Amino acid sequence: MKKRFLILQSLVWCPFWGFAQLQNSGSLTILSGTGVCVNGSVTNVGNALTNDGTFKVSGSLQNQATGTVRGNGRYLVENDFNNAGTFDAGTSTVDFQGNTNSNITSSNQPFHHVTLTKTAANLVLLDALTVNGTLLFNAENNQIQLGASDLTMGASGNITSFDDNEFVVTNGTGQLIRTVAAGTAVDFPIGFNAASYNPLMLNQIGTNVTIGTRSLEHAWRNGNTGATVANRAIDASWQLTEIGASVSKNLTMTAQWTNADELTGFTRGNCGIADYNNSIWNLPTLSASAGANPYTQTRSNLTQIGIFSVANSASALPLELLDFSAKAVESNVLLTWQTANELNFKQFEIQKSLDAQNWKALATVPAKGNRNVLANYDATDGNAFAQSNRLYYRLKMMDLDNTFAYSAVRSVVRAGAKVEIKAFPNPATNYLYVQGVETEAIYVIYDVLGREQLRGVLKRGENAIGTQRLRNGSYFLNLLDTNQQLLHHQNIFILN
């Protein structure tokens, strides 16, 4: 016989009905004004779990495919909320608490209110989530990580209490989707990782439009592919996608960034929001940015959406560096690089360093000036290893008006030499350099609470990790090989 639990009204809150764990295979009802505490996990496999009161779960709440969870109450969940069945949210609130990350699986069942009251931890989407009511960031250092899943706010949904510590992280292909109602300014509190906050505000004149947004880590010459923009812009961009049927658009966009996002040569006093369209970057009339770290820029009368960034010049540095490598050949180092689109470009200066911090010029190579074809270059540093078994090289790339940018740093080790793996300098300012890793490696930086703050790949010959977006303090660096095996672990300090 199935068990049926009926929780009667009471004036006493938790733990007046308490369980170490709970599996419901029948019907469980929590009446308004009452509550149940479960000091563990809950599995619902029965006809219905109805919550019109308060249901506190210190573990995970699992609603299996045969189960139904419904009601207008409050769910206080410290671990995961996994829905594989029917979730009739009503006007309920799901409040994620505790001090560890929570995963959420909705199985395309919309939620009403979602609240984050975690202690410096995050909510991670495992599939698409729709929130029809309010998304509330109710505590410090709470973020929602989208990964490959979209977060959709219902037409009347709202997001509140966000700031540079509490926002939506678009760390994959997932988008934050909101309806921009005519005449209403709508916030998109997004950033591309846990340490970078680059929100947008959109306003529409005319018909309501639903837009998906992502914050991207760089600005690229070809929109979201090709070489990254090296200067005269910010090192971030936004991708906007119209959801549903296309409507006539007349949008005003306000974009935000910090000084840590600014590339070489970028000038706040004369910048604008650029859009990538028809294979080129388009830049409107330039003006001074507003604010004081963070800064904002606004552009009106947008009739098309796509990829946007903030820049001083639509061309940025008029050069596309396709490849740059350094290779030990006996006692020498062979440097090779390839470019495209050398428009208004002047020269390369080859620079060398023993420690990736102090640089000296080796040679200057004039540009070939090829506009529509590839250009190949090479140079040799003779008797290169006289002072060190490990060397670092970069290119200073300069155009005709003497604006310049640096290439990525390449490291090279004398054949047969053994070099200890370590990251330096420590403390690091803006960049952390890795020595002793000769193949492609994955770097992951965690804060002292174990939360991932930065992740990326060091390709063979690369050794620089940008730390500009990390707050000052103590972190842990893990270096992994391509099979996810740990190569190196180190406590590092950031002092930007």
C-alpha positions, 0 to 999 in steps of 0.5 A, spaced: 500 500 500 502 506 498 504 511 503 500 518 504 503 523 508 499 529 510 502 535 514 497 539 518 497 546 519 502 548 525 505 555 528 512 552 529 517 552 524 523 547 522 524 542 525 517 540 527 517 535 522 524 533 520 527 527 516 534 524 515 532 523 508 525 522 504 522 518 499 515 519 497 512 514 493 505 516 494 502 523 496 505 528 500 502 535 502 505 541 505 500 546 507 500 553 507 503 556 514 507 549 515 514 546 513 518 540 513 525 539 514 529 534 511 536 533 513 539 529 507 536 528 500 529 528 497 526 523 492 519 524 489 517 518 485 509 518 487 503 521 484 504 528 487 509 532 492 505 538 493 508 544 497 504 550 499 508 551 505 516 551 506 520 545 504 527 545 506 532 540 503 539 540 506 541 535 500 538 534 493 531 534 491 530 529 485 523 529 482 523 522 478 520 521 471 514 518 474 513 524 479 510 531 480 512 537 484 507 542 485 504 548 489 505 555 491 510 554 497 518 555 498 523 550 497 530 551 500 535 547 497 542 546 499 544 542 493 541 540 486 534 540 484 533 535 478 527 535 475 525 529 470 518 529 471 512 534 472 514 541 476 508 545 476 511 551 479 505 555 480 507 562 484 513 558 488 520 560 490 526 555 489 531 558 494 538 555 493 542 555 499 548 552 502 556 553 501 557 549 495 555 549 487 548 547 486 546 544 479 539 545 476 535 540 471 529 543 469 527 538 463 523 544 460 519 545 466 519 553 467 520 555 474 517 561 477 521 565 482 529 563 483 533 566 489 540 565 490 542 565 497 548 561 497 555 562 501 560 564 495 557 559 491 554 558 484 548 555 480 550 551 474 545 550 469 545 543 466 539 544 461 535 550 459 531 554 464 526 558 464 524 563 470 517 566 469 517 570 475 523 574 479 531 571 479 534 574 485 541 574 487 540 575 495 547 574 497 554 576 495 558 572 490 553 568 487 553 567 480 549 563 475 553 559 470 550 557 463 555 553 460 551 550 454 544 552 456 540 558 455 537 562 461 530 565 459 526 570 463 519 570 461 515 576 458 514 579 465 520 576 468 525 580 472 532 580 475 534 583 481 540 585 486 545 583 481 552 587 481 559 585 479 559 580 484 552 577 482 551 576 475 550 571 469 556 567 467 556 566 459 561 561 459 559 557 453 554 557 448 548 558 453 545 565 452 541 570 457 534 571 453 530 577 455 524 580 452 525 587 451 519 591 451 518 597 447 520 603 451 523 599 457 530 599 459 532 591 460 538 589 463 542 583 461 547 582 467 552 578 464 560 576 464 564 571 460 567 568 466 567 569 474 572 575 474 569 579 468 562 583 468 560 586 462 553 587 462 548 590 457 542 595 457 537 594 451 531 599 450 527 598 444 522 603 440 516 600 437 514 592 437 517 588 443 523 584 441 526 577 444 534 577 444 539 572 447 545 575 449 552 572 450 559 576 453 565 574 449 572 574 452 575 577 446 573 581 440 575 578 433 577 581 427 572 576 423 566 577 428 567 571 433 573 567 429 580 569 426 585 573 430 583 577 436 583 584 436 590 587 439 589 594 440 584 600 440 578 596 443 576 593 449 578 585 450 571 583 450 565 583 445 557 581 445 553 577 441 546 578 440 541 573 437 534 575 435 529 569 438 523 567 435 520 571 429 524 577 426 521 584 428 523 591 426 528 593 431 530 600 433 534 599 439 539 603 444 544 599 447 549 601 453 555 597 454 559 596 460 567 595 461 572 596 466 579 599 465 582 591 465 578 590 459 582 596 455 587 594 450 593 598 448 591 604 444 584 604 447 582 611 448 575 612 453 575 620 450 573 618 443 570 611 442 564 608 440 560 601 440 562 597 433 558 592 430 560 586 425 556 586 419 557 584 412 565 581 414 567 588 416 567 592 423 562 598 422 563 604 427 559 610 428 560 617 430 565 617 436 564 620 443 567 620 450 565 614 455 561 615 461 562 613 468 569 612 472 571 604 472 566 601 470 565 605 464 559 605 459 558 607 452 551 608 448 549 607 441 542 608 438 538 607 432 540 599 431 536 596 426 540 590 426 543 585 431 549 581 431 556 582 434 558 588 438 564 591 441 567 598 443 573 601 439 576 607 437 577 604 430 574 600 426 580 597 423 584 596 430 591 594 428 591 593 420 594 587 420 592 579 422 597 575 425 596 568 423 601 564 426 608 566 430 613 560 432 620 560 435 624 553 434 630 551 437 635 549 431 642 547 434 644 553 438 640 558 434 632 559 434 628 560 428 623 565 428 617 564 423 610 568 422 605 569 417 600 575 416 594 577 412 591 584 410 597 588 411 594 595 410 597 601 412 602 597 416 610 599 417 614 594 421 615 588 426 620 589 431 623 582 434 624 582 441 627 577 446 627 576 453 630 571 459 625 572 463 619 574 459 619 581 463 625 584 461 625 585 453 630 587 448 630 589 441 633 584 436 632 586 429 627 590 425 623 587 419 619 591 414 612 590 412 611 587 405 605 591 405 601 585 402 593 587 402 590 581 399 595 575 400 599 572 405 606 574 407 611 569 410 617 572 414 623 568 418 629 570 422 634 567 426 637 569 433 644 566 432 648 563 438 641 564 442 642 560 448 649 563 451 645 566 457 639 561 458 637 554 456 630 558 456 628 564 452 622 568 450 620 572 444 615 576 441 613 581 436 612 588 436 607 590 430 607 597 428 603 601 423 604 607 419 602 612 425 606 608 430 600 605 433 603 598 435 601 592 439 605 586 441 604 578 439 603 573 444 609 571 447 613 564 445 618 560 449 623 556 446 628 551 450 635 549 448 634 541 445 636 536 451 635 542 457 631 540 463 627 546 466 623 546 472 615 547 471 613 554 475 609 560 474 612 567 475 612 572 477 609 571 484 605 576 486 603 577 478 601 583 475 597 583 469 600 577 466 603 570 469 608 566 466 609 559 465 616 555 464 617 548 463 611 546 460 613 543 453 606 541 450 599 544 450 597 545 457 590 547 460 591 552 466 585 553 471 585 558 477 581 557 483 580 562 489 581 560 496 574 557 496 575 552 490 571 556 485 574 556 478 575 563 476 579 563 470 581 557 465 584 557 458 589 553 454 596 554 453 598 552 446 605 549 445 610 555 445 605 559 449 607 561 456 603 567 458 596 567 462 592 574 463 590 575 470 588 583 469 581 580 470 582 577 477 581 581 483 587 582 488 589 576 493 591 569 493 589 563 488 591 556 486 594 554 479 593 548 476 596 546 470 593 540 466 595 536 460 590 534 454 588 528 458 586 532 464 592 529 468 595 534 473 602 537 471 603 542 476 600 545 482 602 552 485 599 557 490 599 564 486 598 571 488 595 577 484 597 584 485 594 588 479 
